[in-house]
Amino acid sequence: MTLIDLRSDTVTRPSAGMRRAMADAEVGDDVFGDDPTVNRLQAVLAERLGFEAGLFMPSGTQSNLAALMTHCQRGDEYIVGQNAHTYRYEGGGAAVLGSIQPQPIDNEADGTLPLDKIAAAIKPDDPHFARTRLLALENTIGGKPVPLAYCAQATALAHGRGLATHLDGARLFNAAVALGVEPRAVAAGFDSVSVCLSKGLGAPVGSVLLGSRDFIARARRPRKMLGGGLRQAGVLAATGLYALKHNVARLADDHAHAQRLADGLRALGLNVDGPHTNMVFVQWKPEQAASLQAFMAERGVLVLSGARLRLVTHLDVDTAGVERALAAFGEFLARGFQ
């Protein structure tokens, strides 16, 4: 039975074409800066998003943390959303490893941070306070594309108060497709951006941190410190180049599949939030979450367990897979589990 894995878009597997690209990749030692495939990926993505340079990283967590450690020094502070990955889901790395204090602000329902709360959170130049150095935003956040007009206002506010700006653009290309804009429009106004290759784009590993030449040169130190210095990494970078060429436009298919999934779940009478790009959220009785997960797995559909169930479509989930998932949900409900 072919598995329909809706747990995340990180579960995608390299296609045959991507595996060939890995096998054929020209490689070198990236710590010395002489891996031609890594260098090409960094240059291609930097040009595409409007930056001077890029730096290949093993993961988005490392890319974001290296960015924070490059923008901020020990005792500095960054302003961030309560629901942002850099604050909530990346192990507290900024505080633990960077000695950087987070100043979290509650996200609005659309994922934005209120501008007045950002302004109020910026500390005065006083030895009693941590030094506010950075505003970190995320797009998409919870699958929701953040409006570009808001991003322009937020980055202008930050820059006007002397702060740098970083975007966790793990799903930046999903945002661009959903908003109908060029990817560089999503990155505009930010001093640095982290882009993940191993989510909807379908690469098995890797993120790229983008910024000015000086910023990227400085980011090499925390990357090395965090264990991100790779050797013949061209075999990995080749997957990113393949993904950028073949897997960006097709993100619209994932969004369409998420729409079909959301519509079908609503038709079953479930409380559904979304879709937000390639994500659908379903409210579930906590006491039924584990039984749902087990029931679905028996029918070849993998979901996470929880009261707010997140379902994520990706390149390994086609129309038939969505229909199979809906049928399994329907069967579960028909048997009176909920």
N, C-alpha and C positions, 0 to 999 in steps of 0.2 A: 504494500500500500504506500503510495506517495504521500509523504507528510505535508500538511498545510501548516506552516509555522507562522503564527501571528503574534509571537511574543515580542518581536522587535525587528527592525530592519537591519540589525547587526548580524542576523543569522544567514544572510545571503551567502551563496557559495560561488566561487569563481566559475565563469562560463568556460567552455572549451576554447574560445578565442582569447580569453584573458589568460588561461593557462599557457597557451602558445606564446603569448607576449612575455610571460614570465620566463619560459624556457629560452626564448631568443634574446633576452635582455643583455645588453652590453653593460658590464659592471666594472667597478673600481672600488677603492677604499674611500667611503664617504667622509670619514673623519679627516682624511687629508684633502677632502673636497674634490676628488678626482673620479667620482662615479658619474659617468656621462648621462646615465638615465635619470638618476636623482637630480642632477643639475638641470636636465631638460624639463622634468616635472616642475621643479621649483620655478623655473623661468616661465613656463607656459601658464601656470596658475597665477603667478604674479602679474603677468601681462594681461591675462583675462579679467582680473579683478582690480586692476589699476594701481598696483603697488610696484615698488622698485625691486624687491627681492622676496625670496621665500626660503623656508627651512623645513625640511622633511622630518617628521617625528613619528615614532611608533604608534602613538595614540593621541586622541583628542584631549584626554586628561593631562598628559604630559605637555601638549602644545599649549593648552590654556595656562597651566602652572608656569611654564617657562615664560610665557608672555607676562603674567603677573609679576614674576620675579625680575623681569627685565624692566618693567615700568616702575616698580616699587622697590624700596630698600627696607631693611629691618626697621620696624617701628612705623612704617607707613600704613596707609589705610586705603581700601578700595570700596566704592559704593556699588552695591549689587542687589539683585532681586532675591527675595526669600526663596523663590522657586527656581532660581538659576542653577545650572549644573555646577558652575564654578564655586558656588557656595554650598549647595545642598547635597550634591551627588558625587563629589570628587574627593571624598575622604578628608575634607578639611585641610588639603595640602597647602594652601596659601598660608594658613596659620601655623601648621605643624612644621613645614619644611622651609617656608619663606619668611616666617615671623612677620607676616603681613596681616593686619587686623581687618576683617570684613566688617562693613557697615551695611547690614541688610535692610532693605525696604520692602514692604508688602507689594507684590505685583497686583496690578489691576486685573480685571477679568480678561482683558485682551492681551495680557502679558507685559504691558508697559509699566514704567515706574512714573508716578506723578512728578511733573517737573518741579513743582513747589517743594515736594519732599526731598528731591535730589538737592535742590538749592539749600534747603534747611539742614541737610546732613553734612554739608561741607564744613569742616572745622576751621575756626580761625587760627591764625599763626600764633600759637600759644603753647608753651612747653607742657601745659597740662594735658594736651590732646595729642593723639596720633596725627600725623600729617596726611591729610587727604590728598591723594595723588592721582586716582584713577576712577573712571566710571566704566563698569563692565556690563554690557547688555548681551542679549541672546536673541537670535533670529534664525529659524523659528524657535518658539518656546512653547512646550506642550503641543507641538504641531502647529501652533498658530503663527502665521506670518505677521510680523510687527509692521505697522504702516511706515512707509519710508519718510513721510512728512514728520512723523513723531521722531524718528531716528535723527533727522536733520536738526530738529529743535533740541533734542537731548544732547547731541554732540556739540552743538553751538553753545549751549549753556555750559557744558563742561569745559570746553576750550576757553570760553570767556572768563572762567574762574581759575584758569591755570591748570586744569586737569587734563591728563591724557585719556584716551578712549580705546577700549578693546571690545571687539565683538566675538562672542562664541558663535561662530557661524557653522556649527556642526552640520546643520541641514540647510545651509545657505542656498543651495541650488533648489531645494524644495520651495523655499520662500520665493525665489526668483520666478519659478514656473507658476506658482500660485498667483503671484502679483502681476505676471505678464510683463516682466522687465528683464533687462540684461543683468547678469549676476553682479557686475561691477556697481550697479545702482544700489544693491543691497549693502555692499561694502563701503559705499561712499561716506565720507565724514569720519571714519574710524582710523585711528593711528595704527592699529593692528587688528588682524582678523585670523581666527583659526578655522580651517575648513576640514571636515572629516571626509575621508574617502571610503570608509568601511561601513557606512550606513546605506542609504538608498542608492548610492552610486555603485555599490556591489563589490568593492575591493575587499580583500581579506584582512587588510591591516593598513594603518597609516593615516596621518593628518599632516597638513601643511600650515605653518605659521607664516603670515605675510606682514610686511611692514616696509619701512625705509631701509636703505642699505645699512645705515648706522645701527638701527634697531636690531636688524637680523644679525649683524656682526656681534652685537652684545648678547643676543639671545643664544648664541652658540655655547656660551659658558654654562648657563643653567641647564641647557639640553645635555651637555656632557656630565654635569653634576648629577642630573636625574637619571643617568644611565641610558640616554638616548643616542649616544654616538654609535652608529652602525657601520659595518664594513661594506661588504658587497651587497648593498641595499638596493641595487638596480632591479633585482628580481621582484622586489616589492613595489618600487616606484613605477615599474612598467605596468602594474595593475591600475595604478592611479591614472596614468596616461591613457590607458585603454578605456577606463571608466569615463574620463572627461570627453573622449571622442564618441563613445557609443551609448552611454547610460544617462545622459542629462535630459535630453528631450523626452525620453520615455518615462520620466518621473510623473508626467501627466497621466500615464496609465495607472500608476499607483494611486494617484488622487481619485481617479474615476472608480477604481476598485473599492477604495474606502467609502466613496459616496454610495455605491451599490450595497456595501456591507451595512452602512448606517441605515439606509432606507429599509433593507430587509429586516434588520433588528427592530426597528420601530414598528414595522408591520406585525411583528410577533408580540407587540405590546410592551417592549422593554423601554426603560428610561435611558435614552442615548444622548450623548453630547458629541457633536461633530457631524461630519468629519472635519478635522483640521489637517489639511494637506493629506498625509497618508496615515493619520491616526484617528481612531474611533474609541470613545470612552463609554462604558456601560456601567450603570449603577446596579449593584448586585447585593443580595442579602449576604452578609459576612459568613453566616453559618452554612451557606450553600456553595461558597467559593471553592472549597477543596473538592467537593463532589462534582462540581461542574468541570473542574480541571481534569479529573480522572476520567469522567464520562467522555469528554472531548478527545482525550488522548487515545482512548479505546477506538475511536473512529478516525484516528489519524489527523486530528486537528490539535495543535499545541497552543495553549493559552497560559498566561500567568494566572496566579490565584490572587484574589483580592476583592474588596468591596467595590472599588472603582476599577473595573477591568479595562485595561488598555489593549486594543487590538491594532496591529500595525501591518499595513500592506507594503509589499516590496517586489522586486523583480522576480522572485521565486514563487509569487502568488498570482495566478492568472484568474480569468473569469470563472473557470470551472472550479478552482479552489475556493473562491468566494462562495459559490453556490453550495459546495460541499459543507463549508463552515456553517452557512445559514441553515442547511438541512439538519446538521447536528444540533445546533441551538434549538431548532424547532422540536426535534425529537426529545431533547432534554426537558423542555417546557411541557410537552404533551404528556410526559410520564409523571408530571405533577411534582417534580423536584422543587419547583418554585411557584 
